[in-house]
Amino acid sequence: MNHAHDVPRPARPATVTAAVTCWAVLGGLMAVLGFLQPPMYFFTIMWWALSASVLVGAVKLRAGFRGPRYGFSIVAVAMLVTTTAVSAMPGAGGVRTTLLILITAGSAIATVLVWLPATSRYIRYVRLGR
């Protein structure tokens, strides 16, 4: 008889490690972007809160939770919308816009990593083992 708790925990695939690493780096870049905001505290706090959420999500993803995948997908779409809006503004450019584009590209790549079959399989097996 095979019980869920009898299922051994599989080794963490490279896709999970790469996704966690990408999101952790992106969370750090979001914190830096918060420091680079003009003196508008709302945007600074927003970037820091997003950074903290992404870092917590990366830790949870590493542990095999599936919730961060949905949150990261939402963050990637929000980053795409934000970058599109900022790039269309007059005077767009500079360090902040470049950093925003890098974060957006990185979040797209990291989101693909969290939805790859190897990642999904790992998360499914971890859930069965709980």
All heavy atoms as an XYZ file, in Angstrom:
973
protein
N       0.843     -1.172      0.000
C       0.000      0.000      0.000
C       0.890      1.238      0.000
O       1.762      1.395      0.826
C      -0.882     -0.036      1.250
C      -1.880      1.073      1.283
S      -2.805      0.976      2.802
C      -4.396      0.642      2.179
N       0.659      2.142     -0.930
C       1.493      3.330     -1.094
C       0.767      4.542     -0.533
O      -0.271      4.933     -1.039
C       1.819      3.520     -2.573
C       2.852      4.598     -2.787
O       3.383      5.138     -1.831
N       3.138      4.893     -4.035
N       1.282      5.103      0.520
C       0.696      6.297      1.137
C       1.477      7.524      0.689
O       2.634      7.428      0.298
C       0.756      6.202      2.667
C      -0.096      5.094      3.197
N      -1.459      5.193      3.278
C       0.228      3.862      3.649
C      -1.947      4.055      3.776
N      -0.933      3.235      4.004
N       0.825      8.671      0.770
C       1.476      9.917      0.344
C       2.750     10.174      1.136
O       3.724     10.665      0.598
C       0.505     11.086      0.493
N       2.752      9.825      2.434
C       3.945     10.093      3.233
C       5.077      9.113      2.934
O       6.192      9.305      3.380
C       3.608     10.117      4.727
C       3.135      8.798      5.261
N       1.838      8.388      5.096
C       3.774      7.821      5.926
C       1.697      7.194      5.655
N       2.856      6.825      6.157
N       4.795      8.052      2.162
C       5.823      7.104      1.774
C       6.593      7.556      0.537
O       7.599      6.956      0.182
C       5.205      5.733      1.481
C       4.623      5.108      2.740
O       5.080      5.455      3.837
O       3.706      4.277      2.603
N       6.099      8.600     -0.143
C       6.745      9.086     -1.357
C       8.004      9.852     -0.966
O       7.937     10.823     -0.213
C       5.797     10.013     -2.165
C       6.504     10.576     -3.383
C       4.544      9.255     -2.556
N       9.178      9.407     -1.439
C      10.405     10.121     -1.076
C      10.459     11.488     -1.763
O       9.957     11.657     -2.871
C      11.518      9.212     -1.581
C      10.891      8.431     -2.677
C       9.438      8.279     -2.310
N      11.053     12.429     -1.081
C      11.193     13.766     -1.655
C      12.235     13.719     -2.766
O      13.364     13.300     -2.539
C      11.616     14.748     -0.571
C      11.662     16.170     -1.050
C      12.084     17.097      0.085
N      11.840     18.451     -0.323
C      11.132     19.323      0.368
N      10.601     18.978      1.501
N      10.968     20.538     -0.077
N      11.855     14.149     -3.973
C      12.824     14.110     -5.070
C      13.878     15.208     -4.894
O      13.670     16.177     -4.163
C      11.957     14.385     -6.308
C      10.811     15.177     -5.784
C      10.565     14.679     -4.380
N      14.974     15.025     -5.584
C      16.013     16.061     -5.563
C      15.464     17.306     -6.258
O      14.683     17.209     -7.199
C      17.253     15.553     -6.286
N      15.862     18.456     -5.773
C      15.404     19.719     -6.363
C      16.009     19.857     -7.756
O      17.232     19.840     -7.917
C      15.824     20.884     -5.483
C      15.248     22.213     -5.924
C      15.609     23.355     -4.988
N      15.271     23.093     -3.603
C      16.167     22.975     -2.622
N      17.444     23.111     -2.872
N      15.781     22.732     -1.402
N      15.167     20.003     -8.789
C      15.711     20.132    -10.145
C      16.392     21.479    -10.354
O      16.139     22.451     -9.637
C      14.485     19.988    -11.048
C      13.318     20.292    -10.188
C      13.717     19.982     -8.775
N      17.220     21.532    -11.377
C      17.949     22.760    -11.701
C      16.994     23.903    -12.033
O      17.314     25.066    -11.783
C      18.902     22.506    -12.859
N      15.816     23.585    -12.575
C      14.863     24.645    -12.920
C      14.382     25.383    -11.676
O      14.203     26.601    -11.709
C      13.654     24.085    -13.684
O      13.017     23.072    -12.893
C      14.063     23.526    -15.024
N      14.191     24.653    -10.590
C      13.764     25.291     -9.335
C      14.895     26.146     -8.778
O      14.675     27.300     -8.383
C      13.308     24.237     -8.301
C      13.024     24.879     -6.951
C      12.079     23.485     -8.800
N      16.090     25.604     -8.762
C      17.243     26.360     -8.261
C      17.456     27.630     -9.087
O      17.677     28.705     -8.530
C      18.507     25.481     -8.297
O      18.264     24.309     -7.510
C      19.704     26.221     -7.746
N      17.358     27.510    -10.408
C      17.533     28.682    -11.278
C      16.428     29.705    -11.046
O      16.691     30.913    -10.982
C      17.568     28.247    -12.740
N      15.180     29.250    -10.902
C      14.062     30.172    -10.671
C      14.212     30.882     -9.330
O      14.019     32.102     -9.235
C      12.733     29.419    -10.723
N      14.579     30.149     -8.298
C      14.765     30.750     -6.968
C      15.877     31.783     -7.016
O      15.743     32.895     -6.484
C      15.058     29.655     -5.914
C      15.555     30.256     -4.607
C      13.817     28.804     -5.678
N      16.974     31.447     -7.672
C      18.099     32.375     -7.794
C      17.693     33.625     -8.558
O      17.980     34.750     -8.136
C      19.295     31.691     -8.478
O      19.648     30.527     -7.725
C      20.483     32.620     -8.585
N      17.007     33.429     -9.683
C      16.548     34.585    -10.481
C      15.640     35.488     -9.663
O      15.816     36.712     -9.648
C      15.800     34.113    -11.724
S      16.842     33.530    -13.042
N      14.651     34.908     -8.994
C      13.709     35.736     -8.229
C      14.392     36.412     -7.047
O      14.054     37.546     -6.708
C      12.503     34.912     -7.793
C      11.522     34.747     -8.907
C      11.221     33.593     -9.571
C      10.749     35.778     -9.529
N      10.306     33.859    -10.552
C       9.987     35.175    -10.552
C      10.613     37.148     -9.322
C       9.113     35.899    -11.363
C       9.740     37.867    -10.125
C       8.998     37.248    -11.132
N      15.359     35.754     -6.425
C      16.084     36.394     -5.317
C      16.878     37.601     -5.830
O      16.876     38.673     -5.207
C      16.996     35.383     -4.634
N      17.546     37.442     -6.964
C      18.294     38.562     -7.558
C      17.332     39.682     -7.955
O      17.592     40.867     -7.706
C      19.129     38.079     -8.767
C      19.681     39.248     -9.563
C      20.260     37.168     -8.293
N      16.204     39.308     -8.567
C      15.221     40.318     -8.968
C      14.656     41.054     -7.755
O      14.435     42.266     -7.803
C      14.091     39.659     -9.763
C      14.498     39.137    -11.137
C      13.389     38.294    -11.741
C      14.874     40.279    -12.059
N      14.450     40.338     -6.662
C      13.989     40.991     -5.429
C      15.004     42.014     -4.939
O      14.642     43.114     -4.513
N      16.276     41.678     -5.030
C      17.326     42.630     -4.657
C      17.351     43.843     -5.583
O      17.496     44.983     -5.128
N      17.180     43.602     -6.884
C      17.147     44.719     -7.833
C      15.935     45.620     -7.600
O      16.019     46.836     -7.773
C      17.149     44.189     -9.272
C      18.441     43.535     -9.749
C      18.258     42.950    -11.149
C      19.596     44.515     -9.705
N      14.821     45.022     -7.196
C      13.635     45.825     -6.883
C      13.888     46.723     -5.672
O      13.438     47.868     -5.632
C      12.428     44.924     -6.633
C      11.916     44.260     -7.870
S      10.625     43.071     -7.459
C      10.388     42.273     -9.040
N      14.631     46.207     -4.694
C      14.982     47.033     -3.531
C      15.879     48.191     -3.965
O      15.693     49.327     -3.516
C      15.675     46.182     -2.468
N      16.829     47.914     -4.846
C      17.701     48.978     -5.372
C      16.866     50.009     -6.115
O      17.068     51.219     -5.960
C      18.804     48.391     -6.289
C      19.539     49.479     -7.044
C      19.767     47.534     -5.480
N      15.918     49.546     -6.917
C      15.048     50.458     -7.651
C      14.260     51.343     -6.680
O      14.026     52.520     -6.955
C      14.096     49.674     -8.557
C      13.320     50.461     -9.589
C      14.245     51.256    -10.498
C      12.449     49.535    -10.412
N      13.900     50.810     -5.534
C      13.236     51.606     -4.505
C      14.113     52.739     -4.003
O      13.636     53.847     -3.750
N      15.404     52.476     -3.875
C      16.343     53.523     -3.444
C      16.519     54.602     -4.500
O      16.830     55.741     -4.188
C      17.722     52.926     -3.132
C      17.803     52.231     -1.819
C      17.948     50.856     -1.764
C      17.743     52.943     -0.630
C      18.037     50.201     -0.546
C      17.822     52.301      0.588
C      17.967     50.929      0.634
N      16.341     54.244     -5.771
C      16.572     55.185     -6.863
C      15.358     56.047     -7.202
O      15.434     56.867     -8.119
C      17.000     54.418     -8.129
C      18.320     53.669     -8.038
C      18.568     52.875     -9.310
C      19.468     54.627     -7.772
N      14.268     55.857     -6.500
C      13.065     56.636     -6.791
C      13.257     58.083     -6.361
O      13.960     58.377     -5.400
C      11.848     56.045     -6.066
C      11.438     54.693     -6.583
C      11.127     54.718     -8.066
O      10.341     55.505     -8.547
N      11.784     53.837     -8.805
N      12.601     58.986     -7.081
C      12.635     60.374     -6.622
C      11.961     60.452     -5.253
O      11.341     59.493     -4.824
C      11.849     61.137     -7.689
C      11.122     60.112     -8.475
C      11.801     58.799     -8.266
N      12.079     61.586     -4.596
C      11.531     61.663     -3.225
C       9.993     61.572     -3.199
O       9.307     62.505     -2.865
C      12.023     63.013     -2.716
C      12.348     63.794     -3.935
C      12.705     62.818     -5.007
N       9.501     60.429     -3.608
C       8.075     60.124     -3.531
C       7.996     58.835     -2.730
O       8.207     57.761     -3.273
C       7.471     59.955     -4.922
C       7.566     61.202     -5.770
S       7.035     60.906     -7.454
C       5.274     60.944     -7.267
N       7.746     58.938     -1.470
C       7.861     57.797     -0.575
C       6.933     56.644     -0.930
O       7.247     55.493     -0.680
C       7.659     58.239      0.867
C       8.728     59.200      1.296
C       8.429     60.524      1.550
C      10.040     58.784      1.403
C       9.410     61.413      1.916
C      11.042     59.666      1.766
C      10.714     60.980      2.020
O      11.700     61.853      2.374
N       5.812     56.942     -1.552
C       4.885     55.875     -1.936
C       5.571     54.872     -2.851
O       5.469     53.659     -2.660
C       3.636     56.455     -2.621
C       2.758     55.398     -3.213
C       1.944     54.626     -2.391
C       2.769     55.129     -4.569
C       1.145     53.625     -2.927
C       1.977     54.135     -5.111
C       1.157     53.381     -4.284
N       6.289     55.345     -3.873
C       6.943     54.440     -4.818
C       8.103     53.692     -4.187
O       8.336     52.519     -4.483
C       7.388     55.195     -6.074
C       6.237     55.663     -6.903
C       5.967     57.013     -7.022
C       5.402     54.758     -7.532
C       4.889     57.452     -7.778
C       4.329     55.179     -8.281
C       4.064     56.528     -8.407
N       8.823     54.356     -3.305
C       9.917     53.685     -2.596
C       9.361     52.540     -1.757
O       9.866     51.411     -1.818
C      10.667     54.694     -1.701
O      11.206     55.715     -2.526
C      11.782     54.016     -0.928
N       8.326     52.815     -0.995
C       7.717     51.783     -0.147
C       7.126     50.670     -1.008
O       7.236     49.490     -0.674
C       6.663     52.416      0.784
C       7.366     53.309      1.802
C       5.825     51.350      1.471
C       6.444     54.194      2.604
N       6.512     51.033     -2.129
C       5.934     50.035     -3.023
C       7.014     49.079     -3.528
O       6.835     47.855     -3.499
C       5.249     50.716     -4.205
C       4.628     49.731     -5.179
S       4.251     50.446     -6.774
C       5.884     50.712     -7.448
N       8.150     49.614     -3.981
C       9.214     48.752     -4.488
C       9.808     47.884     -3.388
O      10.142     46.718     -3.604
C      10.305     49.574     -5.172
C       9.899     50.001     -6.548
C       9.639     51.263     -6.974
C       9.682     49.152     -7.677
N       9.274     51.253     -8.294
C       9.294     49.977     -8.757
C       9.776     47.782     -7.897
C       8.997     49.462    -10.013
C       9.490     47.279     -9.156
C       9.104     48.118    -10.193
N       9.952     48.435     -2.188
C      10.491     47.643     -1.080
C       9.532     46.535     -0.668
O       9.959     45.424     -0.364
C      10.834     48.533      0.100
C      12.037     49.400     -0.138
C      12.949     49.292     -1.139
C      12.440     50.508      0.643
N      13.903     50.270     -1.030
C      13.624     51.043      0.063
C      11.932     51.127      1.767
C      14.290     52.136      0.581
C      12.600     52.223      2.291
C      13.764     52.718      1.695
N       8.232     46.834     -0.666
C       7.239     45.807     -0.323
C       7.231     44.700     -1.379
O       7.174     43.508     -1.041
C       5.860     46.436     -0.197
N       7.314     45.096     -2.638
C       7.363     44.103     -3.710
C       8.639     43.270     -3.606
O       8.608     42.044     -3.764
C       7.280     44.786     -5.077
C       7.213     43.865     -6.288
C       6.002     42.944     -6.214
C       7.177     44.689     -7.561
N       9.732     43.915     -3.290
C      11.001     43.218     -3.114
C      10.897     42.177     -1.997
O      11.297     41.021     -2.169
C      12.105     44.224     -2.789
O      13.283     43.566     -2.415
N      10.353     42.586     -0.869
C      10.203     41.663      0.264
C       9.291     40.497     -0.100
O       9.578     39.336      0.235
C       9.660     42.407      1.482
N       8.211     40.778     -0.808
C       7.278     39.719     -1.220
C       7.952     38.729     -2.162
O       7.763     37.516     -2.041
C       6.066     40.332     -1.917
O       5.365     41.163     -1.038
N       8.737     39.251     -3.091
C       9.438     38.379     -4.042
C      10.469     37.514     -3.308
O      10.591     36.321     -3.587
C      10.088     39.220     -5.168
C      11.104     38.422     -5.955
C       9.009     39.773     -6.095
N      11.183     38.093     -2.368
C      12.181     37.319     -1.626
C      11.523     36.222     -0.786
O      12.020     35.086     -0.735
C      13.034     38.241     -0.760
C      13.958     39.178     -1.550
C      14.615     40.192     -0.618
C      15.002     38.390     -2.321
N      10.406     36.534     -0.145
C       9.671     35.516      0.623
C       9.153     34.435     -0.324
O       9.225     33.242     -0.027
C       8.519     36.154      1.439
C       7.585     35.096      1.995
C       9.081     37.014      2.559
N       8.641     34.853     -1.479
C       8.166     33.888     -2.469
C       9.268     32.963     -2.947
O       9.044     31.767     -3.162
N      10.466     33.503     -3.131
C      11.600     32.677     -3.563
C      11.920     31.607     -2.517
O      12.173     30.450     -2.860
C      12.821     33.551     -3.832
N      11.871     31.983     -1.253
C      12.122     31.018     -0.171
C      11.037     29.942     -0.164
O      11.324     28.749     -0.030
C      12.205     31.742      1.192
C      12.216     30.746      2.340
C      13.437     32.641      1.235
N       9.794     30.364     -0.330
C       8.677     29.413     -0.344
C       8.754     28.485     -1.553
O       8.462     27.301     -1.456
C       7.330     30.151     -0.342
C       7.054     30.923      0.920
C       6.827     29.982      2.063
C       6.349     30.733      3.290
N       6.084     29.808      4.397
N       9.140     29.027     -2.710
C       9.288     28.202     -3.907
C      10.385     27.162     -3.694
O      10.232     26.000     -4.066
C       9.611     29.068     -5.128
C       9.809     28.310     -6.431
C       8.506     27.652     -6.876
C      10.317     29.245     -7.518
N      11.462     27.578     -3.079
C      12.573     26.655     -2.808
C      12.108     25.491     -1.941
O      12.546     24.359     -2.101
C      13.713     27.401     -2.126
C      14.946     26.565     -1.909
C      16.073     27.418     -1.327
N      17.289     26.678     -1.240
C      17.626     25.896     -0.221
N      16.821     25.772      0.807
N      18.777     25.258     -0.219
N      11.166     25.768     -1.027
C      10.648     24.729     -0.146
C       9.613     23.839     -0.837
O       9.179     22.844     -0.268
C      10.026     25.371      1.090
N       9.214     24.219     -2.053
C       8.292     23.374     -2.797
C       6.839     23.819     -2.767
O       5.968     23.078     -3.194
N       6.576     25.009     -2.280
C       5.205     25.518     -2.278
C       4.821     25.945     -3.690
O       5.647     26.460     -4.438
C       5.069     26.711     -1.332
C       5.097     26.331      0.112
C       6.306     26.211      0.784
C       3.927     26.088      0.804
C       6.352     25.854      2.117
C       3.952     25.727      2.135
C       5.171     25.609      2.793
N       3.554     25.776     -4.046
C       3.122     26.134     -5.401
C       2.578     27.549     -5.505
O       2.517     28.115     -6.579
C       2.097     25.144     -5.924
C       0.799     25.169     -5.182
C      -0.155     24.173     -5.756
N      -1.338     24.147     -4.905
C      -2.430     23.538     -5.207
N      -2.514     22.889     -6.345
N      -3.450     23.551     -4.396
N       2.170     28.150     -4.406
C       1.604     29.496     -4.419
C       2.482     30.559     -5.045
O       1.978     31.405     -5.784
N       3.787     30.557     -4.776
C       4.636     31.588     -5.374
C       4.612     31.602     -6.903
O       4.796     32.648     -7.512
C       6.041     31.244     -4.867
C       5.815     30.537     -3.588
C       4.536     29.760     -3.805
N       4.332     30.468     -7.516
C       4.289     30.456     -8.986
C       3.213     31.397     -9.507
O       3.422     32.099    -10.486
C       4.042     29.042     -9.511
C       5.149     28.107     -9.138
C       5.109     26.784     -9.804
N       3.812     26.153     -9.888
C       3.571     25.110    -10.672
N       4.520     24.614    -11.425
N       2.387     24.561    -10.695
N       2.074     31.410     -8.851
C       0.988     32.289     -9.278
C       1.339     33.752     -8.999
O       1.106     34.621     -9.834
C      -0.321     31.903     -8.574
C      -0.701     30.473     -8.829
C      -0.543     29.500     -7.846
C      -1.178     30.073    -10.078
C      -0.876     28.175     -8.081
C      -1.504     28.742    -10.321
C      -1.354     27.805     -9.322
O      -1.675     26.499     -9.562
N       1.886     34.001     -7.824
C       2.292     35.364     -7.476
C       3.367     35.895     -8.410
O       3.308     37.045     -8.848
N       4.342     35.047     -8.741
C       5.410     35.475     -9.648
C       4.867     35.761    -11.047
O       5.335     36.671    -11.721
C       6.509     34.417     -9.732
C       7.343     34.307     -8.480
C       7.931     33.097     -8.134
C       7.561     35.395     -7.657
C       8.716     32.989     -6.997
C       8.347     35.294     -6.515
C       8.920     34.091     -6.189
N       3.885     35.001    -11.468
C       3.273     35.253    -12.782
C       2.594     36.616    -12.803
O       2.709     37.366    -13.776
C       2.265     34.153    -13.122
O       2.914     32.905    -13.207
N       1.916     36.948    -11.718
C       1.261     38.257    -11.611
C       2.304     39.368    -11.592
O       2.145     40.404    -12.243
C       0.356     38.305    -10.369
C      -0.838     37.363    -10.563
C      -0.112     39.731    -10.079
C      -1.643     37.125     -9.307
N       3.395     39.160    -10.856
C       4.468     40.160    -10.803
C       5.061     40.373    -12.198
O       5.310     41.513    -12.601
C       5.570     39.738     -9.793
C       6.811     40.607     -9.945
C       5.045     39.806     -8.371
N       5.274     39.301    -12.945
C       5.853     39.430    -14.288
C       4.943     40.246    -15.209
O       5.416     41.118    -15.948
C       6.117     38.047    -14.883
N       3.637     39.996    -15.142
C       2.699     40.768    -15.967
C       2.690     42.227    -15.521
O       2.717     43.148    -16.345
C       1.284     40.152    -15.906
C       0.253     41.064    -16.552
C       1.281     38.782    -16.571
N       2.683     42.459    -14.214
C       2.701     43.837    -13.696
C       3.985     44.559    -14.116
O       3.948     45.752    -14.450
C       2.565     43.835    -12.176
N       5.098     43.852    -14.122
C       6.355     44.466    -14.546
C       6.306     44.831    -16.027
O       6.788     45.893    -16.420
C       7.535     43.516    -14.282
C       7.841     43.291    -12.820
S       8.132     44.792    -11.872
C       9.468     45.516    -12.760
N       5.705     43.970    -16.834
C       5.580     44.262    -18.263
C       4.722     45.509    -18.491
O       5.092     46.397    -19.260
C       4.986     43.060    -19.003
C       4.786     43.239    -20.507
C       6.125     43.491    -21.195
C       4.107     42.020    -21.083
N       3.612     45.600    -17.782
C       2.733     46.767    -17.909
C       3.452     48.028    -17.425
O       3.409     49.080    -18.083
C       1.411     46.543    -17.129
C       0.595     47.816    -17.037
C       0.610     45.425    -17.774
N       4.139     47.928    -16.296
C       4.854     49.075    -15.740
C       5.957     49.542    -16.689
O       6.097     50.744    -16.948
C       5.469     48.717    -14.371
O       4.419     48.312    -13.494
C       6.215     49.880    -13.766
N       6.729     48.608    -17.213
C       7.820     48.971    -18.124
C       7.278     49.599    -19.397
O       7.836     50.584    -19.895
C       8.667     47.732    -18.463
O       9.177     47.198    -17.246
C       9.822     48.075    -19.368
N       6.195     49.065    -19.913
C       5.581     49.634    -21.113
C       5.120     51.062    -20.856
O       5.353     51.962    -21.663
C       4.400     48.763    -21.582
O       4.876     47.430    -21.805
C       3.782     49.299    -22.850
N       4.488     51.281    -19.703
C       4.000     52.623    -19.369
C       5.146     53.602    -19.153
O       5.111     54.734    -19.647
C       3.123     52.565    -18.119
N       6.176     53.183    -18.438
C       7.311     54.069    -18.156
C       8.086     54.373    -19.434
O       8.510     55.511    -19.657
C       8.231     53.445    -17.086
C       9.551     54.186    -16.990
C       7.528     53.432    -15.730
N       8.253     53.374    -20.291
C       8.992     53.582    -21.541
C       8.283     54.547    -22.479
O       8.919     55.198    -23.297
C       9.207     52.251    -22.247
O       9.994     51.414    -21.445
N       6.962     54.636    -22.365
C       6.188     55.522    -23.235
C       6.175     56.967    -22.725
O       5.748     57.871    -23.442
C       4.760     55.013    -23.349
N       6.661     57.191    -21.509
C       6.664     58.543    -20.938
C       7.747     59.396    -21.586
O       8.825     58.883    -21.921
C       6.903     58.495    -19.431
C       5.801     57.895    -18.645
S       6.286     57.853    -16.915
C       4.708     58.065    -16.160
N       7.474     60.685    -21.734
C       8.514     61.571    -22.250
C       9.697     61.612    -21.275
O       9.521     61.621    -20.069
C       7.839     62.940    -22.331
C       6.399     62.728    -22.034
C       6.229     61.359    -21.472
N      10.872     61.599    -21.808
C      12.069     61.653    -20.974
C      12.445     60.311    -20.364
O      13.257     60.250    -19.450
N      11.825     59.228    -20.846
C      12.156     57.902    -20.317
C      13.606     57.581    -20.664
O      14.119     57.961    -21.702
C      11.227     56.852    -20.900
N      14.233     56.891    -19.821
C      15.625     56.509    -20.029
C      16.362     56.591    -18.718
O      15.767     56.779    -17.665
N      17.622     56.423    -18.754
C      18.427     56.507    -17.547
C      18.508     55.191    -16.806
O      18.061     54.146    -17.273
N      19.082     55.287    -15.631
C      19.364     54.100    -14.822
C      18.075     53.414    -14.374
O      17.964     52.186    -14.453
C      20.218     54.492    -13.591
C      20.423     53.300    -12.672
C      21.557     55.051    -14.040
N      17.103     54.189    -13.918
C      15.857     53.578    -13.433
C      15.136     52.806    -14.534
O      14.674     51.689    -14.315
C      14.922     54.632    -12.843
C      15.374     55.138    -11.500
C      14.322     56.013    -10.900
N      13.931     57.046    -11.863
C      13.879     58.331    -11.601
N      14.146     58.759    -10.419
N      13.525     59.194    -12.520
N      15.043     53.380    -15.717
C      14.351     52.701    -16.812
C      15.126     51.464    -17.252
O      14.532     50.410    -17.504
C      14.146     53.659    -18.006
O      13.426     54.802    -17.545
C      13.380     52.995    -19.124
N      16.434     51.557    -17.310
C      17.258     50.403    -17.665
C      17.092     49.285    -16.646
O      16.920     48.114    -17.013
C      18.744     50.811    -17.765
O      18.863     51.854    -18.731
C      19.612     49.635    -18.163
N      17.113     49.633    -15.376
C      16.925     48.648    -14.319
C      15.533     48.032    -14.393
O      15.370     46.817    -14.229
C      17.156     49.307    -12.953
C      17.277     48.405    -11.741
C      18.344     47.339    -11.946
C      17.600     49.231    -10.510
N      14.547     48.835    -14.680
C      13.177     48.348    -14.824
C      13.070     47.356    -15.979
O      12.423     46.301    -15.857
C      12.235     49.536    -15.037
C      10.740     49.265    -14.975
C      10.350     48.695    -13.626
C       9.980     50.549    -15.244
N      13.729     47.651    -17.098
C      13.717     46.737    -18.241
C      14.428     45.427    -17.893
O      13.954     44.335    -18.243
C      14.342     47.418    -19.482
C      13.417     48.530    -19.983
C      14.636     46.404    -20.587
C      14.033     49.450    -21.016
N      15.543     45.514    -17.181
C      16.257     44.298    -16.758
C      15.405     43.438    -15.824
O      15.372     42.213    -15.946
C      17.570     44.663    -16.074
C      18.690     45.175    -16.973
C      19.867     45.649    -16.125
C      19.124     44.091    -17.932
N      14.717     44.079    -14.886
C      13.849     43.348    -13.958
C      12.708     42.685    -14.723
O      12.352     41.537    -14.458
C      13.315     44.283    -12.851
C      14.452     44.716    -11.934
C      12.213     43.594    -12.046
C      14.074     45.827    -10.960
N      12.147     43.398    -15.686
C      11.047     42.837    -16.475
C      11.500     41.635    -17.295
O      10.834     40.595    -17.311
C      10.447     43.917    -17.399
O       9.998     44.997    -16.582
C       9.295     43.372    -18.211
N      12.640     41.751    -17.960
C      13.162     40.631    -18.746
C      13.490     39.443    -17.837
O      13.157     38.291    -18.152
C      14.394     41.070    -19.526
N      14.102     39.734    -16.700
C      14.423     38.669    -15.752
C      13.192     37.994    -15.189
O      13.153     36.778    -15.006
N      12.151     38.787    -14.917
C      10.930     38.189    -14.371
C      10.234     37.316    -15.407
O       9.628     36.300    -15.061
C       9.987     39.266    -13.819
O       9.481     40.081    -14.844
N      10.340     37.682    -16.676
C       9.763     36.833    -17.730
C      10.486     35.485    -17.776
O       9.845     34.427    -17.826
C       9.840     37.535    -19.078
N      11.806     35.532    -17.730
C      12.598     34.290    -17.760
C      12.319     33.455    -16.508
O      12.099     32.242    -16.595
C      14.099     34.615    -17.879
C      14.385     35.234    -19.248
C      14.959     33.374    -17.646
C      15.742     35.894    -19.356
N      12.324     34.090    -15.352
C      12.108     33.369    -14.094
C      10.703     32.774    -14.023
O      10.509     31.694    -13.455
C      12.356     34.304    -12.920
N       9.728     33.461    -14.618
C       8.360     32.929    -14.624
C       8.267     31.689    -15.499
O       7.592     30.718    -15.140
C       7.362     34.009    -15.091
O       7.437     35.107    -14.176
C       5.937     33.482    -15.115
N       8.944     31.702    -16.629
C       8.967     30.501    -17.474
C       9.581     29.338    -16.692
O       9.067     28.210    -16.733
C       9.741     30.765    -18.787
C      10.017     29.475    -19.532
C       8.971     31.742    -19.659
N      10.642     29.606    -15.949
C      11.300     28.548    -15.171
C      10.366     27.912    -14.144
O      10.426     26.706    -13.918
C      12.543     29.101    -14.459
C      13.745     29.418    -15.343
C      14.807     30.180    -14.551
C      14.325     28.144    -15.927
N       9.497     28.722    -13.512
C       8.624     28.155    -12.474
C       7.489     27.318    -13.058
O       6.856     26.563    -12.321
C       8.054     29.216    -11.503
C       9.148     29.934    -10.763
C       7.114     30.168    -12.192
N       7.237     27.440    -14.358
C       6.158     26.666    -14.983
C       6.667     25.521    -15.853
O       5.860     24.830    -16.477
C       5.242     27.582    -15.789
C       4.432     28.455    -14.892
C       4.636     29.775    -14.643
C       3.316     28.063    -14.087
N       3.712     30.234    -13.726
C       2.890     29.201    -13.375
C       2.640     26.865    -13.890
C       1.811     29.180    -12.490
C       1.570     26.848    -13.007
C       1.169     27.984    -12.320
N       7.963     25.301    -15.900
C       8.498     24.183    -16.687
C       8.078     22.848    -16.055
O       7.849     22.766    -14.842
C      10.017     24.272    -16.774
C      10.557     25.379    -17.694
C      12.077     25.445    -17.612
C      10.104     25.175    -19.128
N       7.971     21.803    -16.865
C       7.516     20.502    -16.345
C       8.335     19.972    -15.160
O       7.763     19.406    -14.222
C       7.639     19.569    -17.555
C       7.513     20.473    -18.735
C       8.154     21.772    -18.315
N       9.644     20.145    -15.183
C      10.463     19.638    -14.075
C      10.103     20.328    -12.764
O      10.038     19.691    -11.710
C      11.948     19.821    -14.385
N       9.847     21.625    -12.825
C       9.446     22.368    -11.629
C       8.076     21.908    -11.153
O       7.872     21.670     -9.955
C       9.424     23.886    -11.919
O      10.699     24.275    -12.412
C       9.095     24.674    -10.668
N       7.149     21.753    -12.073
C       5.801     21.302    -11.713
C       5.833     19.912    -11.082
O       5.144     19.652    -10.092
C       4.896     21.292    -12.947
O       4.730     22.587    -13.438
N       6.630     19.026    -11.651
C       6.761     17.674    -11.097
C       7.306     17.716     -9.673
O       6.805     17.042     -8.779
C       7.699     16.857    -11.999
C       7.138     15.583    -12.477
C       8.065     14.739    -13.347
N       9.250     15.357    -13.906
C       9.312     15.946    -15.099
N       8.262     16.007    -15.864
N      10.440     16.459    -15.536
N       8.338     18.527     -9.468
C       8.944     18.645     -8.140
C       7.922     19.149     -7.119
O       7.782     18.575     -6.035
C      10.145     19.580     -8.195
C      10.739     19.900     -6.852
C      11.476     18.954     -6.148
C      10.559     21.158     -6.270
C      12.027     19.244     -4.914
C      11.097     21.443     -5.027
C      11.836     20.498     -4.365
O      12.362     20.779     -3.132
N       7.198     20.181     -7.473
C       6.219     20.750     -6.549
C       5.111     19.737     -6.255
O       4.669     19.600     -5.118
C       5.665     22.082     -7.096
C       6.773     23.142     -7.024
C       4.423     22.534     -6.347
C       6.439     24.437     -7.710
N       4.687     19.005     -7.258
C       3.648     17.983     -7.064
C       4.136     16.898     -6.092
O       3.428     16.510     -5.169
C       3.249     17.368     -8.403
C       2.112     16.391     -8.304
C       1.590     15.910     -9.647
N       2.624     15.585    -10.622
C       2.888     16.312    -11.714
N       2.203     17.397    -11.967
N       3.839     15.945    -12.550
N       5.369     16.433     -6.264
C       5.893     15.399     -5.376
C       6.100     15.924     -3.953
O       5.861     15.198     -3.002
C       7.203     14.822     -5.921
C       7.000     13.910     -7.100
C       7.698     14.110     -8.273
C       6.090     12.862     -7.060
C       7.502     13.293     -9.367
C       5.878     12.043     -8.157
C       6.597     12.252     -9.295
O       6.404     11.452    -10.380
N       6.524     17.162     -3.839
C       6.689     17.731     -2.497
C       5.335     17.810     -1.794
O       5.211     17.495     -0.623
C       7.379     19.110     -2.565
C       7.311     19.829     -1.237
C       8.824     18.956     -3.003
N       4.307     18.222     -2.540
C       2.961     18.308     -1.954
C       2.476     16.944     -1.504
O       1.824     16.825     -0.476
C       1.986     18.894     -2.970
C       2.093     20.390     -3.082
C       1.028     20.991     -3.958
N      -0.296     20.582     -3.567
C      -1.226     20.165     -4.423
N      -0.984     20.099     -5.707
N      -2.421     19.825     -3.998
N       2.770     15.899     -2.277
C       2.351     14.561     -1.886
C       3.059     14.082     -0.617
O       2.490     13.344      0.153
C       2.646     13.554     -3.022
C       1.737     13.627     -4.228
C       2.232     12.680     -5.322
C       0.311     13.288     -3.849
N       4.283     14.540     -0.435
C       5.067     14.117      0.722
C       4.704     14.817      2.009
O       5.151     14.427      3.077
N       3.865     15.839      1.935
C       3.503     16.579      3.159
C       2.380     15.918      3.884
O       1.480     15.385      3.474
C       3.119     18.008      2.813
C       4.325     18.775      2.434
C       4.047     20.240      2.471
N       5.320     20.865      2.210
C       5.490     21.889      1.433
N       4.484     22.472      0.884
N       6.682     22.389      1.235
